[in-house]
Amino acid sequence: MEEKKTSPKAEKLFAVKGMNDILPPDSGRWEALEDQVRRLMRRYAYENVRTPIVEPTALFVRGLGQVTDIVEKEMYSFVDRLNGEALTLRPENTAGVVRAAVEHALLYNGPKRLFYIGPMFRHERPQRGRYRQFHQIGAEALGFSGGEVDAELILMAHALWKELGLTDVALQINSLGQPDERKMHRDALVAHFDQHHNVLDEEAKRRLHLNPLRLLDSKNPAMQTVIEAAPRLIDFLGAASKAHLATVTAILDANGVAYTINPRLVRGMDYYNLTVFEFVTTQLGAQGTICAGGRYDYLMEQVGGKPTPAVGWAMGVERVLDILKSQGSAQSLPLPDAYAIVPDAQALPAAMVCLQALREAGASVLMHASTPDGLASIKSQFKRADSSGARYALVFGADEMALGEVTVKPLREPDAPQVRRPLGQAAQWAHSLQSPA
């Protein structure tokens, strides 16, 4: 007798470390947050933009700055095998939005308010609140120079925290001034740190004359005293830069939004000027920033466009959802309105005509489906209906089918009566199944 041959078992594959699957029920929380953000953006008249995940490497080198952690250490970059083009998985999306606006002359008919939702990529050590593939929601206002738009964006983010029920979120603001003011500050920083050269670590010594502002981001405990004593950029601001910041803070004050002026806040990208801000929390350990942004009036010119003022922010989706979960304020997940119980396979065609009509009328219906062993018993189907969270069970039994009806049985109100509904009029009674908005 010939021996039966079996194929070798395939090796089990896993996701890349730091790039996570988002599965039900968590994916429902993502959808709920995204839906809330879309409603918020509509209220502020921001329109959706979707840019490619892969961009030319030069876009980020030119826009973010050569001497930044993102460009030097964190980008996923590669050379296209077909044409030798240097490409990068986007580590952030402001530069991509600006590139798209320049490429398509998006501001030809005037300024634009835009928002995006999507994944970003940075090659770094995965930890809570910091992943190699992470997701951001961002808002960008292109073509506006006034501080009132900076304030509008901050108010929009603040409104989102309020609607989500987030607590322990604090706003920090600073001004990076204009290039000439930053140059004076830069020269003062170099002179200051040169006087304390023996305290600097190797990374700080390397960056001192390339980008001294980055030294203020250092977490090296041995450098903190020197950093605290360093010249503050806010002390080098001219009248126009101070007035811009005053416009922002006056609007925040008028709206009752609390904030702290943090003169050490510099952000990690070189394209910022004037207003910069962060919303921070103590609930995520070292990764305390959940939303950050500021003004970048020179970025559009750096990527080949005309000089154009702009301001925006980006929010970390994973971090916000993490806080919601830890605070116990995560939004309730959507549940089906009804669960369809079909004891006999012969009833499936008629039952599914009814279910399609219910769904087209707006009701959410989960249908019990057969397995390789056939349809489960009616008792088992009722258990599944109860565990689904549905408000009603729709029973397509033999008696109901004979009369062209379906039994609607309440599952969450034990004292509520069950009723019969005509199969052919499902669109008329679909609303009675739907949960109140």
C-alpha positions as CSV (number, residue, x, y, z in Angstrom):
1,M,0.0,0.0,0.0
2,E,1.4,3.4,-1.0
3,E,2.3,5.6,1.9
4,K,0.3,8.9,2.0
5,K,2.7,11.9,1.7
6,T,2.0,15.0,3.8
7,S,3.4,18.4,3.1
8,P,5.8,19.9,5.7
9,K,4.2,22.4,8.0
10,A,4.9,25.9,7.0
11,E,6.8,28.1,9.4
12,K,4.6,30.4,11.4
13,L,5.2,34.1,10.5
14,F,4.9,37.1,12.7
15,A,4.4,40.8,12.3
16,V,7.5,43.0,12.3
17,K,8.4,44.0,15.9
18,G,6.9,47.4,16.6
19,M,4.3,47.1,13.8
20,N,1.1,45.9,15.3
21,D,-2.1,44.3,14.1
22,I,-5.3,46.2,15.1
23,L,-8.0,43.6,15.7
24,P,-11.6,43.6,16.9
25,P,-12.7,44.9,19.4
26,D,-9.8,47.4,19.5
27,S,-10.4,48.3,15.8
28,G,-13.9,49.5,16.8
29,R,-12.3,52.0,19.2
30,W,-10.0,53.2,16.4
31,E,-13.1,53.7,14.1
32,A,-15.0,55.5,16.8
33,L,-12.1,57.9,17.4
34,E,-11.6,58.5,13.7
35,D,-15.3,59.1,13.2
36,Q,-15.3,61.7,16.0
37,V,-12.3,63.4,14.5
38,R,-13.9,63.6,11.1
39,R,-17.0,65.2,12.6
40,L,-14.8,67.7,14.5
41,M,-12.9,68.6,11.3
42,R,-16.1,69.2,9.4
43,R,-17.2,71.7,12.1
44,Y,-13.9,73.6,11.7
45,A,-14.2,73.3,7.8
46,Y,-11.0,71.2,7.4
47,E,-10.9,69.0,4.3
48,N,-9.4,65.5,4.0
49,V,-6.1,65.0,2.2
50,R,-4.4,61.6,1.5
51,T,-0.8,61.4,0.5
52,P,1.5,58.5,-0.4
53,I,3.1,56.5,2.4
54,V,6.4,56.5,0.4
55,E,8.0,59.8,-0.5
56,P,11.3,61.0,-1.9
57,T,14.0,60.8,0.8
58,A,15.1,64.4,-0.1
59,L,11.7,65.7,1.0
60,F,12.4,64.8,4.6
61,V,16.1,65.6,4.6
62,R,15.3,69.1,3.2
63,G,12.2,69.7,5.2
64,L,12.9,68.1,8.6
65,G,16.6,69.0,8.7
66,Q,19.7,66.9,8.1
67,V,20.9,67.1,11.8
68,T,17.7,65.7,13.4
69,D,17.1,62.3,15.1
70,I,14.4,61.5,12.6
71,V,16.7,61.9,9.5
72,E,19.9,60.7,11.1
73,K,18.5,57.6,12.9
74,E,14.9,56.8,12.5
75,M,13.9,56.9,8.8
76,Y,13.1,53.7,6.8
77,S,14.9,54.6,3.6
78,F,15.8,52.5,0.6
79,V,16.8,52.7,-3.0
80,D,14.2,51.7,-5.7
81,R,15.7,48.7,-7.6
82,L,14.1,49.8,-10.8
83,N,15.3,53.4,-11.1
84,G,17.7,54.0,-8.3
85,E,15.5,56.6,-6.7
86,A,16.1,57.2,-2.9
87,L,12.7,56.7,-1.2
88,T,11.5,56.8,2.4
89,L,8.5,55.5,4.3
90,R,7.1,58.7,5.7
91,P,8.1,59.4,9.3
92,E,5.6,62.3,9.5
93,N,3.1,63.8,7.1
94,T,3.4,67.6,7.3
95,A,6.2,67.6,4.6
96,G,4.1,65.3,2.4
97,V,1.0,67.5,2.7
98,V,3.2,70.5,1.8
99,R,4.8,68.7,-1.1
100,A,1.3,67.7,-2.4
101,A,0.1,71.3,-2.1
102,V,3.1,72.6,-4.1
103,E,2.9,69.8,-6.8
104,H,-0.8,70.3,-7.4
105,A,-1.0,74.1,-6.9
106,L,-3.5,73.5,-4.2
107,L,-3.4,77.1,-3.0
108,Y,-4.1,78.6,-6.4
109,N,-7.6,79.7,-5.4
110,G,-6.6,80.6,-1.8
111,P,-5.6,79.2,1.5
112,K,-6.6,75.6,2.5
113,R,-7.4,73.9,5.8
114,L,-6.6,70.2,5.5
115,F,-6.5,67.1,7.7
116,Y,-5.2,63.6,7.4
117,I,-5.3,60.2,9.1
118,G,-2.7,57.5,8.5
119,P,0.3,55.4,9.4
120,M,3.9,56.8,9.9
121,F,7.1,54.9,10.2
122,R,10.2,55.4,12.4
123,H,13.0,52.9,13.1
124,E,13.3,53.0,16.9
125,R,13.1,50.8,19.9
126,P,9.4,49.9,20.4
127,Q,8.0,50.8,23.8
128,R,4.7,52.0,25.2
129,G,3.4,54.9,23.1
130,R,6.3,54.5,20.6
131,Y,6.1,52.1,17.7
132,R,7.9,51.6,14.4
133,Q,4.5,51.9,12.6
134,F,2.4,54.4,14.4
135,H,-0.6,56.4,13.4
136,Q,-1.2,60.1,13.3
137,I,-4.2,62.4,12.8
138,G,-3.0,65.8,11.6
139,A,-4.5,69.2,10.8
140,E,-2.7,71.7,8.5
141,A,-3.7,75.3,7.7
142,L,-1.8,76.4,4.6
143,G,-1.7,80.1,3.5
144,F,-2.6,81.7,6.8
145,S,-0.1,84.0,8.6
146,G,-2.1,85.3,11.6
147,G,-1.8,84.0,15.1
148,E,-5.6,83.5,15.2
149,V,-5.2,80.4,13.0
150,D,-2.5,79.0,15.4
151,A,-5.1,79.5,18.2
152,E,-7.9,77.9,16.1
153,L,-5.8,74.8,15.7
154,I,-5.1,74.6,19.5
155,L,-8.7,75.2,20.3
156,M,-9.7,72.4,17.9
157,A,-7.4,69.9,19.7
158,H,-8.6,71.1,23.1
159,A,-12.2,70.6,22.0
160,L,-11.3,67.0,21.0
161,W,-9.9,66.2,24.4
162,K,-13.1,67.6,26.0
163,E,-15.3,65.6,23.8
164,L,-13.3,62.4,24.4
165,G,-13.4,63.0,28.1
166,L,-9.6,63.1,28.4
167,T,-8.2,64.4,31.7
168,D,-4.6,65.2,32.8
169,V,-3.7,66.9,29.5
170,A,-1.7,70.1,29.8
171,L,-0.8,72.6,27.0
172,Q,2.7,74.0,26.7
173,I,3.5,76.9,24.3
174,N,6.6,78.6,23.1
175,S,7.8,80.8,20.2
176,L,10.8,80.0,18.1
177,G,10.7,83.5,16.5
178,Q,12.1,84.1,13.1
179,P,15.4,83.1,11.4
180,D,17.3,86.2,12.3
181,E,16.2,85.9,16.0
182,R,17.1,82.2,16.0
183,K,20.5,83.0,14.6
184,M,21.2,85.4,17.5
185,H,20.0,82.8,19.9
186,R,22.0,80.1,18.1
187,D,25.2,82.1,18.5
188,A,24.5,82.6,22.1
189,L,23.8,78.9,22.6
190,V,27.1,77.9,20.9
191,A,29.0,80.3,23.1
192,H,27.3,79.0,26.2
193,F,27.8,75.4,25.5
194,D,31.4,76.0,24.4
195,Q,32.1,77.3,27.9
196,H,30.9,74.0,29.3
197,H,32.4,71.7,26.6
198,N,33.6,69.2,29.2
199,V,30.1,68.5,30.4
200,L,28.8,67.7,26.9
201,D,28.4,64.1,25.7
202,E,29.7,63.0,22.3
203,E,26.3,63.5,20.6
204,A,26.1,67.0,22.0
205,K,29.6,67.9,20.9
206,R,28.8,66.6,17.4
207,R,25.7,68.7,17.1
208,L,26.9,71.8,18.8
209,H,28.0,73.7,15.7
210,L,25.6,71.9,13.3
211,N,22.3,72.4,15.2
212,P,22.8,73.6,18.8
213,L,19.0,73.9,19.4
214,R,18.9,70.1,19.5
215,L,21.0,70.1,22.6
216,L,18.1,71.5,24.5
217,D,16.3,68.2,23.8
218,S,19.0,66.1,25.5
219,K,17.8,63.8,28.3
220,N,21.4,63.3,29.6
221,P,21.1,64.0,33.4
222,A,24.7,65.2,33.4
223,M,23.8,68.0,31.0
224,Q,20.6,69.3,32.6
225,T,22.1,72.0,34.8
226,V,24.0,73.4,31.8
227,I,20.8,73.2,29.6
228,E,18.7,75.0,32.3
229,A,21.3,77.8,32.4
230,A,21.4,78.2,28.6
231,P,20.1,81.4,26.9
232,R,16.4,81.3,26.2
233,L,15.1,81.9,22.7
234,I,12.1,83.8,24.0
235,D,14.5,86.5,25.2
236,F,15.7,87.2,21.7
237,L,12.3,87.7,20.2
238,G,11.5,91.0,18.4
239,A,8.3,93.0,18.6
240,A,6.5,91.2,15.7
241,S,7.3,87.7,17.1
242,K,6.1,88.8,20.6
243,A,2.9,90.2,19.1
244,H,2.2,87.0,17.2
245,L,2.5,85.0,20.4
246,A,0.4,87.5,22.3
247,T,-2.4,87.1,19.7
248,V,-2.4,83.3,20.3
249,T,-2.4,83.6,24.1
250,A,-5.0,86.3,24.2
251,I,-7.4,84.0,22.2
252,L,-6.7,81.1,24.5
253,D,-7.2,83.2,27.6
254,A,-10.6,84.4,26.1
255,N,-11.6,80.8,25.6
256,G,-10.5,79.7,29.1
257,V,-7.8,77.3,27.8
258,A,-5.0,76.9,30.4
259,Y,-1.4,76.8,29.1
260,T,2.1,77.2,30.3
261,I,4.8,79.1,28.4
262,N,7.7,76.7,28.2
263,P,10.8,78.5,26.9
264,R,12.7,75.2,26.4
265,L,10.1,73.8,24.0
266,V,11.7,73.5,20.6
267,R,10.2,70.4,18.8
268,G,12.1,67.8,16.8
269,M,11.9,69.2,13.3
270,D,13.8,72.1,11.9
271,Y,11.0,73.6,9.8
272,Y,9.2,75.3,12.7
273,N,9.1,79.1,13.4
274,L,7.1,81.3,15.7
275,T,4.4,79.3,17.6
276,V,5.2,75.8,18.8
277,F,3.0,73.8,21.2
278,E,2.5,70.4,22.8
279,F,-0.3,68.8,24.7
280,V,1.3,66.5,27.3
281,T,0.1,64.0,29.9
282,T,1.7,62.2,32.8
283,Q,-0.1,59.0,32.0
284,L,2.3,57.6,29.4
285,G,5.6,57.7,31.1
286,A,8.4,59.0,29.0
287,Q,6.1,59.3,25.9
288,G,4.0,62.1,27.4
289,T,3.3,64.1,24.3
290,I,0.0,63.2,22.6
291,C,-0.3,66.1,20.2
292,A,2.2,68.7,19.0
293,G,2.7,71.2,16.3
294,G,3.4,74.8,15.4
295,R,4.0,77.2,12.6
296,Y,6.2,76.4,9.6
297,D,6.2,79.5,7.3
298,Y,9.3,78.4,5.3
299,L,8.7,74.8,4.6
300,M,6.7,75.3,1.4
301,E,9.6,77.3,-0.1
302,Q,12.1,74.6,1.0
303,V,10.3,71.9,-1.0
304,G,10.1,74.1,-4.2
305,G,7.0,76.2,-3.7
306,K,6.5,79.9,-3.2
307,P,6.9,81.4,0.3
308,T,3.7,80.5,2.1
309,P,2.8,80.7,5.8
310,A,1.4,77.6,7.4
311,V,0.7,76.0,10.8
312,G,-0.5,72.6,11.9
313,W,-0.4,69.8,14.5
314,A,-0.2,66.0,14.6
315,M,-1.8,63.7,17.2
316,G,-0.6,60.2,18.2
317,V,-3.6,57.9,17.8
318,E,-2.1,55.0,19.8
319,R,-1.3,57.3,22.7
320,V,-4.7,58.9,22.8
321,L,-6.4,55.5,22.7
322,D,-4.0,54.3,25.4
323,I,-5.0,57.2,27.7
324,L,-8.7,56.6,27.0
325,K,-8.4,53.0,28.0
326,S,-6.4,53.7,31.1
327,Q,-8.9,56.3,32.2
328,G,-11.8,54.0,31.6
329,S,-13.3,56.6,29.3
330,A,-13.0,54.6,26.1
331,Q,-16.0,55.0,23.9
332,S,-18.6,52.2,23.8
333,L,-18.2,50.0,20.8
334,P,-21.0,49.8,18.2
335,L,-23.1,46.7,18.7
336,P,-25.5,45.1,16.2
337,D,-29.1,46.1,16.4
338,A,-30.3,42.5,15.9
339,Y,-29.1,38.9,15.6
340,A,-30.8,36.7,13.0
341,I,-31.6,33.2,14.2
342,V,-32.3,30.7,11.4
343,P,-33.0,27.2,12.7
344,D,-33.5,25.6,9.2
345,A,-31.3,26.1,6.2
346,Q,-34.3,26.0,3.9
347,A,-35.4,29.4,5.5
348,L,-32.1,31.0,4.5
349,P,-33.1,32.5,1.1
350,A,-36.2,34.2,2.4
351,A,-34.5,35.2,5.6
352,M,-31.6,36.8,3.8
353,V,-34.0,38.8,1.5
354,C,-35.5,40.3,4.8
355,L,-32.0,40.9,6.3
356,Q,-30.9,42.8,3.1
357,A,-33.9,45.0,3.3
358,L,-33.3,45.8,7.0
359,R,-29.6,46.6,6.3
360,E,-30.5,48.8,3.3
361,A,-32.9,50.7,5.7
362,G,-30.1,51.4,8.1
363,A,-30.4,48.5,10.7
364,S,-27.3,46.6,11.7
365,V,-27.9,42.9,11.7
366,L,-25.6,40.0,12.5
367,M,-26.7,36.7,10.9
368,H,-25.9,33.3,12.4
369,A,-24.1,31.3,9.7
370,S,-23.5,27.6,9.3
371,T,-20.2,25.8,10.0
372,P,-18.9,22.6,8.3
373,D,-21.2,20.8,10.8
374,G,-24.3,22.7,9.6
375,L,-26.5,25.2,11.5
376,A,-26.3,25.2,15.3
377,S,-29.3,24.3,17.4
378,I,-31.7,27.1,18.2
379,K,-30.6,27.1,21.8
380,S,-27.0,27.6,20.8
381,Q,-28.0,30.4,18.4
382,F,-29.8,32.2,21.1
383,K,-26.7,32.0,23.3
384,R,-24.7,33.6,20.4
385,A,-27.4,36.2,20.0
386,D,-27.2,37.1,23.7
387,S,-23.4,37.3,23.7
388,S,-23.3,39.5,20.6
389,G,-24.7,42.4,22.5
390,A,-27.6,42.8,20.0
391,R,-30.8,44.4,21.3
392,Y,-33.1,42.0,19.5
393,A,-33.2,38.5,18.1
394,L,-34.9,37.9,14.8
395,V,-36.3,34.3,14.7
396,F,-36.9,32.9,11.3
397,G,-38.6,29.7,12.5
398,A,-40.8,27.2,10.6
399,D,-44.0,28.7,12.0
400,E,-42.9,32.3,11.1
401,M,-41.9,31.3,7.6
402,A,-45.2,29.6,6.9
403,L,-46.9,32.9,7.6
404,G,-44.3,35.1,5.9
405,E,-43.3,36.7,9.2
406,V,-40.3,36.9,11.6
407,T,-40.4,37.1,15.4
408,V,-38.7,40.1,16.9
409,K,-37.6,39.1,20.5
410,P,-36.1,41.8,22.8
411,L,-32.8,40.5,24.4
412,R,-32.0,43.4,26.8
413,E,-35.5,44.1,28.2
414,P,-36.9,40.9,29.8
415,D,-40.4,42.3,30.4
416,A,-40.8,43.7,26.8
417,P,-43.1,41.6,24.6
418,Q,-41.9,39.8,21.5
419,V,-43.8,40.7,18.3
420,R,-44.2,39.3,14.8
421,R,-43.3,41.4,11.8
422,P,-44.1,40.8,8.1
423,L,-41.0,39.7,6.0
424,G,-42.1,41.7,3.0
425,Q,-42.3,45.0,4.9
426,A,-38.9,45.0,6.5
427,A,-38.0,48.5,5.3
428,Q,-41.0,49.8,7.2
429,W,-40.2,48.4,10.6
430,A,-36.4,48.5,10.4
431,H,-36.3,51.7,12.4
432,S,-37.8,49.9,15.4
433,L,-34.7,47.8,15.7
434,Q,-32.2,50.6,15.7
435,S,-30.5,51.9,18.8
436,P,-31.1,55.5,19.7
437,A,-28.3,57.8,18.4
